[in-house]
Each structure stands twice: as structure tokens, then as C-alpha cells.
Amino acid sequence: MSLLPGASAVVDTTPTLPFTKGHGTGNDFVLIADPDGNAHLEPSRIAMLADRHQGIGADGVIRAVRSAHLPEGREVLAAAPEAEWFMDYRNGDGSVAEMCGNGVRVFVHFLVEKELVDLPVGSALTIGTRAGAKSVTRMEHGYAIDMGPWSLIDPELAEDAAADSMVRATGLTDARPGLSISMGNPHTVVPLGAFAELEALELHTAPEVDPEPPHGTNVEFVAAHEPLVKGGVGRVRMRVHERGVGETQSCGTGACAAAAAMRVWAGPEGADSWLVEVPGGVLAVDFVLASDGEEHVVLAGAAELVFDGELRG
């Protein structure tokens, strides 16, 4: 490098923060390792990082921090002392989210690849989230997460679990009934009669849900294959509008909620295993009786890390 006479080299001392870009069936995230909880990411900075034109681009931002360094993490540790790591998840607009099923898989894959944990294939790891402790098993080609029990958000309003709200969305000519389900975060699932209706939706604009769950809701639109169940496995196609994000290529908790709702509507013709097709790929959802006597939802799918970089400033 040549310098003008009398000039001196300028050393860039701007602090940097390493990050990784990853995705689970197209649901993409910026991941940051912050074991001791020293990084302070304001909502405005998170929104900047997630911006697809002036930032890195992502549906959400995940900070990997040891549970002991967060109030929410310490709450999880009280019930699950083995949950050393906490998934501090934020939506793309910077708002706090309780849980993200695709994000959990990518988060654990990030911990494995960055050698923050040792998790051989077939082994399970417990992590902390704002929806409680979650057990994640590493498989040969992905990860399976015990998402815990599901529930109707308002059983009384659901009127025998048929529907609890009416949903309007751009691309539908009329309001459709929806069923609101909790997977630790809120979802409203709307059945459609054909794949063509699903494809006609414009989901960048938030659907209108009436009445809306108290803390807002993610909205999943689903259409079933014919036959609905084949070989003991239910098959549906799904698109989703996520709170604070917009339409995403996938939503793990949304896939679980969609399978739960379809299973309710199908009644005796339903199944305990489901394949949920999303724009970013396919997710497997299973309903199992857990040791606590409750029915749990297990979500399985792939996780990928795409590239590493550094944030400046």
C-alpha cells in the first residue's frame, strides 16, 4: 500500500461481532454466539440485520447465550438444570418471540458446528426457550424436537374444537373459519378447499383474525392432499404469515399447529404422523404419548448453515 508523503496508515479498530446465516426448510436466521450474555442487540439493530435490502436478511435473529446469563434462562434452569444453552429468539422486526420450531433445529446445529456442544447422532440435548425447555435429538440428516404438548387457545370459544375465529386474507373472497392453537406461541389455522386457493393468497399483508388471540397470532393456511391420510400418514400443504415477519418459507411451530388442527378436524379419519409441505421443503410432525402422560408434538426436519461473517460497530 502506498501513502502520500507525511500520511500514516489508518487501522480500523471498529469492534466486530461474528455471525452465521442459517435456515431450516427456508425459514432463515442470523445466529450470534454470545455465551456470556455481553452482546446487546436493540430491536432496531435486529430489524436492520434482518432487512433483506440493507442488512443480512432473515426471518429472525437468534442469540446463543448460556441460560444462567438471562432471567428467562434462569427460570428454565430451575426446572431443567441440564439446559445450559438458551435460544434468545427475536422476530425480524426486533420483537421478542416465545419459540420457533425451525429456529430450534438451526440453533442446535449452530451449537454443534461451532463446537459449543458435543452431540453425536442419536443423542439428545436440552435447551432453554421462552416456551420452556425443549429436548432436541440429532438425527442422521437433521434434528427432531419434542415441542411439548399442544392446546387450544380458547377451548370454550372453539365450540367443540371446530373453529374459534373468522379470518380474512388478501386473495380470499370471503372470511374463513380458523382454529387457534398454542405451541408455546399462538397460531390460527385456516383450512382451504383446494391447492389453487392456497396459491392465490397474498400473505405479505397480515390476515385479519376476529377475535384475535391476546398476544397476536401466526396464521397458517392449509390444504389437504387427496386422500388426506395415506399409509397411516396425513399430508397437507401450508403457507404462513408470521407475527412481526410476514410470509416465510416455513414455520416449525406453525407446521405442528397445522397438523394438530387437521387432526382435530379429521376426527377418527386422522393420523398420528403428518407430512407438512411448506414452500421451503417438508417437515415431519408426530403426536406421541410422553412420560408425563400428556400428548406431545415432535417436529423433525433439516437444518443448514449457509455462511459466516462479521458485524461491524
N, C-alpha and C positions, 0 to 999 in steps of 0.2 A: 504494500500500500504506500503510495507517495503522498507527502504532505507539503503544503505551501511553506515557504520559509517562516520560521517562528511559530508555526502551528503545532499543536500536540494532539496525540491520539485521544479520542473520547471513548471511555469504557462505559458500556451500558450496564448500569448496576440495578436496573429495574427488577424487583423480585419476580420470580416465576412460580407457577403452580402447575405441576404435571396433571394431565387429564388423559382419559381414554374414551373413545367413542365406541359404543356397542349397541346391539339390538337383539331383540327376541321376536321372531316372526315379523320383523319390520317395525316393531314398536321400539323406537331408538332413544338412547340416553347418553348424556355426558356423565362420566364417572370420575370421581375425585377421591383419592386415598388421603384421609385426614385422621390417622389413628388416635392422635391425642386431642382432637377437637379444637385445633388452633385456627382453622380457616373460617372466616366469617363471610358468608355469601348472602348478601342482601337480596330481597326479592327482585329489585331492579337489575342486579347483575345476573341473577339466574335467568331472567327473561331475556337479557342480552345474549347470554351464552346459547339459549335455546332458539334464538331467532335464526331462521333459515336463510336470511339475506345478509344480515350484518353480524352474525355470530357463527357458532359452530353448527347449529341446527340440531334440534332434538325435541322429542315429546316431553322429556323430563330430565331433571338433573339429580343424580344420586351421589351422596357423600357417604363414604365408608368410614365410620368412626367407632371406636370402642364404646360399648354400651355404657360403661362407667362414666363417660365424659358428657353424657346427656341426661337431663331429668327423665325424659321418656324411656331412655335406655336403662336407667337405674330401676324404674318401675318394672320393666321386663325382667331384669336380673333377680328381682325379689321372688318372682315365680319360676324363673328358668335361669339358674346361675350359670348354666353352660353357654348362654347366648352372649358370647364375648363381643360379637360384632353387631352393630346396629345399622340398618338401612335408612338413612335420613333422606327421604324422597320428597322432591318438590315438582309440581306440575310445571309446564313450560312457561306459564305466566308468573312463576315465582311463589304461587300459593302452596301451602302445606297439604300433602295428601296422606291418607292413612296407610295406603297399601297399593302395590302394583304387582300383579302376578307375573307378568313378563319381566318387570324390573327385578324381581327377586332372583329369577334364574340368571339374568345377566350380572347382577350384583355378586352372586356366589361364584360365577365363572370368573369374574374380575378378581375376587379374593384368591381363587385358585391360581390363576395365571400370573398374578403379581406376587405369588408365594407368601401371601399373608396368612393362609391356612393350608394345611395338608389334608386333602380329601380324595382318597383313592376311589376308583369306580366301585360302586356298591355301598359306599359309606354315606352316612348322613351327617349334616351339620345343622345346628340350631342357630338361628339368627333372630335379632330383635327388629320389630317394626312397630309402627304406631297402631297396628291392629293386633299386637301381641307377638309372642314367639312363634316362629314358623320353622318346621323341620324340612330340610331340603336334601334329597338323595341324588348323588351324582350317578348318572347312567352312562352307558357306552357312547350315546350320541345326544346327550342333553341332560336335563335335570327334571326331577319330579318333586313337587312341593305339596306338603299337606297343608291345605289352605284353612283347615279347621271347619267348623260347622257353618252351614248357611242358614238363613232365616228370612221369613217375610218381614219387611219393614213395618207394615201395619196390617196384622192378620185380620183385625175387625173390618177395616176398610176394604180388604181384598174380597170379601163376600165369598167365602168358601174357596179362596185361592184362585179365583178366575181372573180378576183384574182389580186394580185399586186406583187407576188414574186414566185420563184421556190424554193422548199425545198427538201434537200437530208437528209436522216437519215439511220443509220445502221438498216438493216432489210428490207428496201425497195430496189427493183431492179432498180428503176428509180426515177428521181426528180418528185415531185408532186406540183401542184399549191397551193398557200396559200393566205389567205386574212388577212391583218394586221389591227387590231382593237385596239383602245385606250380605256381603262377603268380607265384612270388616270395613268396607266402604260401600256407598249406596249405588244401586243400579236400577234402572227401569227397563224392562224387556218388552218389546213390542213385536207380536207375530205378524208376518205378512203372508199373503196368499200365493206369491209367486216370486221367482228369482228376478223377473223383469221389474217388479215393484221395488225390490231391493236395489237394483242397479240404477233406477231412476231417481233415487234420493240425492239431495244436495245437503251434505252434513257439515259443511264449514260453518253454517249458521246453526246456533243451538236450537234443538227442538224445544217446543213448549210443552211442559208437563203440568197437568192440573188434576189434583193438587200435587205440588212438588214436595218431595221429602224435605225435612227440616234443614238439612245441610247441603241442599242441591243434589244432583244425581248425574251419573253417567247414563247414557241412553243407548241401548243395543236394539237393533232391528234384525230379526231373524226370519229366514225362510227355510222350510224343511225339504229334504230330498223325498222322493217317492220311490220305494216305501221309506217311511220315517226311520224304521229300525230294520237292519239287515244283518243277519248273523249275530244277533244279540247286541249290536252297536247302533246307537242313534246317530243320525247325520244331519247337520244343519249348516247353513251358510249365514254369516253375520257381518254387519258393519256397525261401527260405533262412533258416537260423539262423546269425547271425554271432557269432563269438567276442566276448565282452565287451559284446554289444549285445542279442541276442535276435533275433526275426524282424524283418527290414527289408523295405521295399517293393522293393528292388533291391540287387544286388551285382554290380559290373562284373567283378571277377576271378572271382566265382562263375559268372557267365554264360559266361566264357571256359572255365573248368574244366568246366562242364556240356556245352558244345559239344564240347570235347576228348574227354570220356568217351563221349558219344553217338557221336562219330565213330569211336572205337575199337571200340565195341560193334557199330556198323553195318557195319564192315569195307568190302568193295567197294561196298556199297549206300549208303555215307556221302557226304558232300559237303564242299567246302572253304569254303562260305559257309553261315552259320546265322542265323536269327532266333530270339532267346530272349525269350519273353514273360514278364514279371515283373509283380507287382501294380501297379507304378508306371509301366509302359509297355513299350516294346520296345527291345531292344539288338541291334545287328548285330555278328556275330563272323566274322572271316575268317582263314583259315590261308594264309600266304604264305611262299614261299622267300625269305629275306633275303640280303643281300650277304655275310653271314658264313657262308653255306652251311647255316644252321640254319632250321628251320621256326618262324616267328614267328606270334603271335596278334595280330590288330588288332581293337580294340574301338571301336565308334562309337556315338554317341548324343547326346542333347541335354543342355544344362546351363542352369540358370536361377538367377538371383539374385532373392531374394524381398523382402528389406527390410534396412535398415541400422539400427544402434542404437549405444548406448554402454554399456559395463560400468562400474559404479562400484565403487571400492575395490580 
